[in-house]
């Protein structure tokens, strides 16, 4: 059943989608009957969301950067997947960070920070539940309680978030009030009504300055997440822990994945089941790349077989209900033992990762992690006779780069509520920025020898290895949040043997 079965109630003039619907007629007798005989809604307010204790300092920090300006942060709208079905909803990360709302909350909502003499007053505008006497209760496939479940009232949302709340219908009038400059986080699928409401209300910025002002807000909201607070670090620690559970489930399922055929899909499915059960979802499309597929960096087709003797490169992470996600990669021998050639490549990548982690400490540059790891990669390539020039020449950014044929990607990225967190941050604060305690980054070197690469010794062709862990910068160095999963070849083999000897889970 989809929204094609919606009732024959008048069209909602606030709806911005133009999808045709085939209306299901309801009799007047039904309309009179449907509101009757329901238990009253609970009057006990819900507990605050876990993030609520941390969101006010985040809003204060962004408020301090834009004194006197109105700040508008949309959650984003539902997005059509096919005809009258929508993609599973996820709010914009900046909205989630400032409001504490995760999972599938709250489509169409807008957080407004209204300037005051002391800073900003925050109001969350969203669509609260309608009374059961309202046709929306049974006739609206996007918001009706009969269709999508019980929505929050204004009072319930205020209890959950600690924010003042108002119906989204009041947003146009609120934005029409003179508040000086207005900056808007541009969200691709935000409501067109929001843009229309702001027309003519932004002249305080000056002609042509709106885009620049909006971009400044986007950058600031991204950079606000560079250093994680205690709640965020603990969420990422938990995400890494439950992701490790998912990896263990995959290892237990490897014999069945081999037997079934199309084993990459089996692996993807096992991990996806675990992610949906333990958290909100996968944090990104799982890479389950066996054999030569591991040499395609973003292999998400996952339609290949798993064969004895192959390596499986599994890059996957569980996203919690708070939307914080792990991002971990392990390269696993399908039957539990590395060949000599596989171990040679694996040990080189592990040495590079160890060098990258050693460089990850407060005061170092973010780029130092990559520089340390990639030097080790280049040294191994040179020792194997693969690199056509010397190590230093290859590492020269102006005239070299030969090593990048076999590791084209960077070693690290920030991690948090987005798998590639803080991507709108300025280069001087990201790639060229200084590592500080509370920053969470990945360390993920790799070596990728495509089966068609004739510059590589035959015994290494078709081998792809990446090892990725999530680390938090501490006062004295770094802590590996994903250390529960083994990294050395010997430890991986012992870990897999223990799981495989137990057999599949009952």
NORZICOR-V519626 format. One record per backbone hydrogen bond with DSSP energy under -1.0 kcal/mol. CO is the residue of the C=O (numbers start at 1). NH is the residue of the N-H. Records with the same first field share a line. If there is no record, write none. Layout:
CO->NH ; NH
This chain:
2->5
3->6
6->24
12->15
27->31
28->32
29->33
30->34
33->36
49->52
51->54
55->59
56->60
57->61
58->62
59->63
60->64
63->66
66->69
70->183
71->113
72->185
73->111
75->92
76->108
79->87
82->85
85->81 ; 82
92->96
93->97
94->98
95->99
96->100
102->105
106->109
109->75
110->125
111->73
112->123
113->71
114->121
119->116
121->114
123->112
124->166
125->110
126->168
131->134
134->137
135->139
136->140
137->146
140->144
144->147 ; 148
145->149
152->129
153->157
154->158
155->159
156->160
157->161
158->162
160->49
164->124
166->126
167->170
168->171
170->174
171->175
172->176
181->70
183->72
187->190
189->77
191->195
192->196
193->197
194->198
198->201
202->205
203->206
206->209
209->213
210->214
211->215
212->216
213->217
214->218
215->219
216->220
217->221
218->222
219->223
220->224
222->225
223->226
229->233
230->234
231->235
232->236
233->237
234->238
235->239
236->240
237->241
238->242
239->243
240->244
241->245
242->246
243->247
244->248
245->249
246->250
247->251
248->252
249->253
251->254
253->257
254->258
255->259
256->260
257->261
262->265 ; 266
263->267
264->268
265->269
266->270
267->271
268->272
269->273
270->274
271->275
272->276
273->277
274->278
275->279
281->319
287->315
289->313
290->293
291->294
292->295
293->296
296->299
298->300
304->264
307->310
310->334
311->291
312->332
313->289
314->330
315->287
316->328
317->283
318->326
319->280 ; 281
320->323
321->103
324->320
328->316
329->468
330->314
332->312
333->336
339->343
340->344
341->345
342->346
343->347
344->348
345->349
346->350
347->351
348->352
349->353
350->354
351->355
352->356
353->357
354->358
355->359
359->361
361->364
364->435
365->368
366->369
367->371
368->372
369->373
370->374
371->375
372->376
373->377
374->378
375->379
376->380
377->381
378->382
379->383
380->384
381->386 ; 387
382->385
390->394
391->395
394->401
396->400
401->404
402->405
403->406
406->448
411->444
413->442
414->421
416->325
418->416
422->425
426->429 ; 430
427->432
430->433
433->366
435->363
436->439
438->228
439->473
440->415
441->471
443->469
445->467
447->465
449->462
450->453
453->456
457->460
460->463
463->449
465->447
468->329
469->443
470->481
471->441
472->479
473->438
477->474
479->472
480->483
482->485
488->492
489->493
490->494
491->495
492->496
493->497
494->498
495->499
496->500
497->501
